[in-house]
Amino acid sequence: MSWQAAAIFMLAVLMAMLVNWARSGGLPLLAPVSQEIVFSSGPGHVSLIPQDEALNAFSSGTGVFLDARSPRLYAEGHIPGALNLPWDEFEMYSDRVMGNIPPDALVITYCDGEGCSQGDYLARELSSGGYTDVRVLTSGWSGWVEWGLPVERGYP
C-alpha cells in the first residue's frame, strides 16, 4: 500500500512540474535568495560592495582587502595589496593580520566568487568583533580576474 501512495505522490509531482514547464511564465523551481537578505540577518551585519565601489576603494587605497582563501590559493593570485586571512585559520592569523587595522577602516573581504562563502563568514566575524565598515566583494577573486583588473602572485 505505501508504495502505491509514493507512486501517486511522485506522479502528482511530475505532472505539476510538466504543467509548470508547459505554461508560459512558469514559476522557477528554485528562486534565488537575495544576498542582501542573507547579509542583513544574523549576528555581525555586513553588506555587499558593488564592483565600482570596490575598484574605487582599490584605486584610491581607502579600502583594506582581505582574501579569505587558503595561503596556497592566495599565493597563486590575489588582489594587489590584499592581506591573507584564511577563514579556516581565522583564530591563528587574525591578531597578526588585523593588528594594525583600525576598527573604523573600510574592510573588503573576498574569496573565490559568488558560490564561495568564506568571505561572508570572515566579514561577519570581523563585524561581530568590532569592525564597523566591513563589506563583501560578492564576485570575489574570480570576478576581479574576469573584469581584467590587476593581480598579484606570490606571498609578500
TORGUMAR-526031 format. One record per residue (C-alpha): x, y, z; residue number from 1; chain. Coordinates in pm, 1 decimal. Example, Ala and Ser with C-alpha at 12.3 -4.5 7.8 and 13.67 -1.06 7.14 Angstrom:
BEGIN
xx: 1230.0	yy: -450.0	zz: 780.0	i: 1	ch: A
xx: 1367.0	yy: -106.0	zz: 714.0	i: 2	ch: A
! end
This chain:
BEGIN
xx: 0.0	yy: 0.0	zz: 0.0	i: 1	ch: A
xx: 271.2	yy: 251.2	zz: 88.4	i: 2	ch: A
xx: 444.5	yy: 206.5	zz: -246.4	i: 3	ch: A
xx: 117.5	yy: 298.2	zz: -416.0	i: 4	ch: A
xx: 93.7	yy: 619.9	zz: -215.0	i: 5	ch: A
xx: 452.3	yy: 702.6	zz: -303.3	i: 6	ch: A
xx: 387.2	yy: 631.3	zz: -671.3	i: 7	ch: A
xx: 77.5	yy: 854.6	zz: -672.7	i: 8	ch: A
xx: 273.5	yy: 1131.1	zz: -498.7	i: 9	ch: A
xx: 561.1	yy: 1109.2	zz: -748.8	i: 10	ch: A
xx: 314.8	yy: 1110.5	zz: -1039.6	i: 11	ch: A
xx: 148.0	yy: 1423.1	zz: -897.9	i: 12	ch: A
xx: 484.1	yy: 1598.1	zz: -860.0	i: 13	ch: A
xx: 583.4	yy: 1501.7	zz: -1212.6	i: 14	ch: A
xx: 253.6	yy: 1628.9	zz: -1353.8	i: 15	ch: A
xx: 284.7	yy: 1956.4	zz: -1163.5	i: 16	ch: A
xx: 636.5	yy: 2010.8	zz: -1298.2	i: 17	ch: A
xx: 521.5	yy: 1929.2	zz: -1650.9	i: 18	ch: A
xx: 231.3	yy: 2176.4	zz: -1630.6	i: 19	ch: A
xx: 462.3	yy: 2442.6	zz: -1486.9	i: 20	ch: A
xx: 711.2	yy: 2386.0	zz: -1767.9	i: 21	ch: A
xx: 440.7	yy: 2396.1	zz: -2037.1	i: 22	ch: A
xx: 265.3	yy: 2713.6	zz: -1924.6	i: 23	ch: A
xx: 400.5	yy: 3049.4	zz: -2031.4	i: 24	ch: A
xx: 564.6	yy: 3231.6	zz: -1743.4	i: 25	ch: A
xx: 604.4	yy: 2918.4	zz: -1531.8	i: 26	ch: A
xx: 733.0	yy: 2951.9	zz: -1179.8	i: 27	ch: A
xx: 1104.8	yy: 2894.2	zz: -1117.0	i: 28	ch: A
xx: 1175.2	yy: 2569.9	zz: -933.4	i: 29	ch: A
xx: 1446.0	yy: 2731.6	zz: -724.4	i: 30	ch: A
xx: 1416.8	yy: 3101.5	zz: -652.4	i: 31	ch: A
xx: 1744.9	yy: 3284.0	zz: -598.2	i: 32	ch: A
xx: 1800.0	yy: 3406.7	zz: -244.6	i: 33	ch: A
xx: 1878.3	yy: 3775.4	zz: -215.8	i: 34	ch: A
xx: 2225.3	yy: 3809.6	zz: -70.1	i: 35	ch: A
xx: 2121.6	yy: 4137.4	zz: 93.7	i: 36	ch: A
xx: 1869.4	yy: 3938.4	zz: 298.9	i: 37	ch: A
xx: 2133.7	yy: 3683.1	zz: 392.1	i: 38	ch: A
xx: 2382.9	yy: 3952.4	zz: 493.8	i: 39	ch: A
xx: 2136.2	yy: 4164.7	zz: 687.9	i: 40	ch: A
xx: 2022.8	yy: 3880.0	zz: 909.6	i: 41	ch: A
xx: 2205.3	yy: 3721.2	zz: 1197.0	i: 42	ch: A
xx: 2494.8	yy: 3843.0	zz: 1407.2	i: 43	ch: A
xx: 2754.0	yy: 4073.7	zz: 1260.7	i: 44	ch: A
xx: 2562.9	yy: 4272.5	zz: 998.3	i: 45	ch: A
xx: 2767.7	yy: 4326.3	zz: 683.5	i: 46	ch: A
xx: 2677.1	yy: 4443.3	zz: 336.7	i: 47	ch: A
xx: 2789.7	yy: 4387.7	zz: -18.3	i: 48	ch: A
xx: 3014.9	yy: 4624.5	zz: -207.9	i: 49	ch: A
xx: 2943.3	yy: 4684.1	zz: -576.2	i: 50	ch: A
xx: 3222.8	yy: 4636.8	zz: -829.0	i: 51	ch: A
xx: 3261.9	yy: 5009.3	zz: -898.2	i: 52	ch: A
xx: 3291.4	yy: 5097.5	zz: -528.7	i: 53	ch: A
xx: 3542.4	yy: 4817.5	zz: -469.5	i: 54	ch: A
xx: 3750.8	yy: 4936.2	zz: -763.0	i: 55	ch: A
xx: 3732.9	yy: 5293.1	zz: -633.9	i: 56	ch: A
xx: 3849.7	yy: 5179.3	zz: -288.2	i: 57	ch: A
xx: 4130.8	yy: 4982.5	zz: -451.6	i: 58	ch: A
xx: 4242.7	yy: 5267.9	zz: -676.9	i: 59	ch: A
xx: 4232.7	yy: 5528.0	zz: -400.5	i: 60	ch: A
xx: 4386.6	yy: 5298.4	zz: -139.3	i: 61	ch: A
xx: 4097.8	yy: 5365.6	zz: 100.2	i: 62	ch: A
xx: 3998.7	yy: 5001.3	zz: 147.8	i: 63	ch: A
xx: 4174.8	yy: 4711.9	zz: 313.4	i: 64	ch: A
xx: 4120.1	yy: 4396.8	zz: 106.6	i: 65	ch: A
xx: 4119.7	yy: 4064.9	zz: 290.0	i: 66	ch: A
xx: 4148.1	yy: 3737.7	zz: 99.7	i: 67	ch: A
xx: 3968.3	yy: 3464.0	zz: 295.9	i: 68	ch: A
xx: 4109.4	yy: 3181.0	zz: 83.2	i: 69	ch: A
xx: 4390.2	yy: 2942.5	zz: 175.1	i: 70	ch: A
xx: 4752.3	yy: 3062.4	zz: 163.8	i: 71	ch: A
xx: 4810.4	yy: 2837.6	zz: -138.6	i: 72	ch: A
xx: 4527.3	yy: 2998.5	zz: -339.3	i: 73	ch: A
xx: 4634.0	yy: 3343.6	zz: -220.7	i: 74	ch: A
xx: 4988.6	yy: 3281.4	zz: -347.5	i: 75	ch: A
xx: 4853.6	yy: 3165.1	zz: -685.3	i: 76	ch: A
xx: 4691.6	yy: 3505.5	zz: -729.6	i: 77	ch: A
xx: 4517.5	yy: 3778.5	zz: -531.2	i: 78	ch: A
xx: 4413.9	yy: 4142.6	zz: -544.1	i: 79	ch: A
xx: 4733.2	yy: 4351.8	zz: -519.7	i: 80	ch: A
xx: 4792.9	yy: 4463.5	zz: -162.4	i: 81	ch: A
xx: 4529.8	yy: 4227.0	zz: -20.9	i: 82	ch: A
xx: 4612.0	yy: 4061.0	zz: 307.6	i: 83	ch: A
xx: 4556.6	yy: 3689.1	zz: 350.8	i: 84	ch: A
xx: 4332.0	yy: 3597.1	zz: 641.8	i: 85	ch: A
xx: 4214.4	yy: 3242.1	zz: 569.8	i: 86	ch: A
xx: 3872.7	yy: 3182.5	zz: 717.7	i: 87	ch: A
xx: 3966.7	yy: 2824.5	zz: 806.2	i: 88	ch: A
xx: 4253.1	yy: 2954.2	zz: 1020.6	i: 89	ch: A
xx: 4095.2	yy: 3275.7	zz: 1149.3	i: 90	ch: A
xx: 4194.2	yy: 3225.6	zz: 1514.1	i: 91	ch: A
xx: 4556.7	yy: 3159.0	zz: 1422.5	i: 92	ch: A
xx: 4607.0	yy: 3462.6	zz: 1194.8	i: 93	ch: A
xx: 4352.6	yy: 3726.7	zz: 1297.2	i: 94	ch: A
xx: 4563.2	yy: 3913.0	zz: 1555.3	i: 95	ch: A
xx: 4866.8	yy: 3927.1	zz: 1328.8	i: 96	ch: A
xx: 4672.3	yy: 4035.7	zz: 1018.3	i: 97	ch: A
xx: 4424.9	yy: 4273.5	zz: 1183.0	i: 98	ch: A
xx: 4659.0	yy: 4418.9	zz: 1445.9	i: 99	ch: A
xx: 4729.9	yy: 4747.5	zz: 1263.3	i: 100	ch: A
xx: 4389.1	yy: 4794.3	zz: 1101.5	i: 101	ch: A
xx: 4166.7	yy: 5041.2	zz: 1287.8	i: 102	ch: A
xx: 3809.7	yy: 4928.5	zz: 1367.5	i: 103	ch: A
xx: 3658.5	yy: 5205.3	zz: 1151.9	i: 104	ch: A
xx: 3859.3	yy: 5119.7	zz: 837.0	i: 105	ch: A
xx: 3678.1	yy: 5010.0	zz: 523.3	i: 106	ch: A
xx: 3744.7	yy: 4635.6	zz: 513.2	i: 107	ch: A
xx: 3654.0	yy: 4441.2	zz: 198.2	i: 108	ch: A
xx: 3656.5	yy: 4064.4	zz: 222.7	i: 109	ch: A
xx: 3651.5	yy: 3820.3	zz: -64.7	i: 110	ch: A
xx: 3707.7	yy: 3459.7	zz: -156.6	i: 111	ch: A
xx: 3671.8	yy: 3278.5	zz: -488.6	i: 112	ch: A
xx: 3336.1	yy: 3405.9	zz: -615.0	i: 113	ch: A
xx: 2961.4	yy: 3414.8	zz: -560.5	i: 114	ch: A
xx: 2948.8	yy: 3045.8	zz: -467.7	i: 115	ch: A
xx: 3216.9	yy: 3085.5	zz: -201.1	i: 116	ch: A
xx: 3104.0	yy: 3181.9	zz: 148.4	i: 117	ch: A
xx: 3438.8	yy: 3216.7	zz: 328.7	i: 118	ch: A
xx: 3449.8	yy: 3590.8	zz: 259.3	i: 119	ch: A
xx: 3098.6	yy: 3621.9	zz: 401.7	i: 120	ch: A
xx: 3192.4	yy: 3435.0	zz: 718.6	i: 121	ch: A
xx: 3509.3	yy: 3639.5	zz: 758.4	i: 122	ch: A
xx: 3313.3	yy: 3963.5	zz: 718.6	i: 123	ch: A
xx: 3058.9	yy: 3859.5	zz: 980.8	i: 124	ch: A
xx: 3332.6	yy: 3759.2	zz: 1224.7	i: 125	ch: A
xx: 3512.3	yy: 4092.5	zz: 1182.1	i: 126	ch: A
xx: 3189.0	yy: 4286.7	zz: 1215.8	i: 127	ch: A
xx: 3098.4	yy: 4095.1	zz: 1531.0	i: 128	ch: A
xx: 3448.7	yy: 4169.2	zz: 1658.5	i: 129	ch: A
xx: 3403.0	yy: 4547.5	zz: 1636.7	i: 130	ch: A
xx: 3490.4	yy: 4643.7	zz: 1278.4	i: 131	ch: A
xx: 3224.8	yy: 4891.2	zz: 1170.9	i: 132	ch: A
xx: 3263.7	yy: 4914.8	zz: 790.9	i: 133	ch: A
xx: 3301.1	yy: 4559.8	zz: 661.7	i: 134	ch: A
xx: 3183.4	yy: 4484.3	zz: 308.6	i: 135	ch: A
xx: 3186.5	yy: 4168.6	zz: 95.2	i: 136	ch: A
xx: 3302.4	yy: 4165.7	zz: -265.6	i: 137	ch: A
xx: 3040.2	yy: 3922.5	zz: -391.0	i: 138	ch: A
xx: 3208.5	yy: 3826.3	zz: -715.4	i: 139	ch: A
xx: 3536.2	yy: 3781.1	zz: -529.0	i: 140	ch: A
xx: 3861.4	yy: 3676.2	zz: -688.8	i: 141	ch: A
xx: 3702.0	yy: 3519.5	zz: -996.6	i: 142	ch: A
xx: 3506.1	yy: 3839.6	zz: -1067.8	i: 143	ch: A
xx: 3818.2	yy: 4050.5	zz: -1020.8	i: 144	ch: A
xx: 4000.5	yy: 3840.6	zz: -1279.8	i: 145	ch: A
xx: 3702.3	yy: 3845.3	zz: -1518.6	i: 146	ch: A
xx: 3697.7	yy: 4226.6	zz: -1501.1	i: 147	ch: A
xx: 4060.9	yy: 4227.3	zz: -1617.8	i: 148	ch: A
xx: 4181.6	yy: 4409.7	zz: -1305.3	i: 149	ch: A
xx: 4538.4	yy: 4393.9	zz: -1173.2	i: 150	ch: A
xx: 4651.8	yy: 4076.0	zz: -999.8	i: 151	ch: A
xx: 4946.8	yy: 3988.8	zz: -784.9	i: 152	ch: A
xx: 5107.9	yy: 3649.2	zz: -732.5	i: 153	ch: A
xx: 5318.0	yy: 3508.9	zz: -452.1	i: 154	ch: A
xx: 5331.1	yy: 3590.5	zz: -87.7	i: 155	ch: A
xx: 5475.3	yy: 3924.3	zz: 32.2	i: 156	ch: A
! end
